């Protein structure tokens, strides 16, 4: 099994490459079921999107995303579109 550190290092390389390829485009990152935005932060640091939208049902979790400067939408993805 690969370590989390190793996996993150690979993901950073992949996301950096993708960011380079898409650098002239306006990237929007949408995180469905964002939780506390831990993964979002990781991806945003590597990809540098122009806009970040975090979606979750839990307002408490979304407030953490909002504090990090991300746009948030409170939605129950089980019943709402």
Buried (B, 14 or more C-beta within 10 A) or exposed (E): EEEEEEEEEEBBEEBBEBBEEEEEEEBEBBBEEBBBBEEBBBBBEBBBBEEBBBBBBBEEBBEBBBEBEBEBBEBEEEEEE
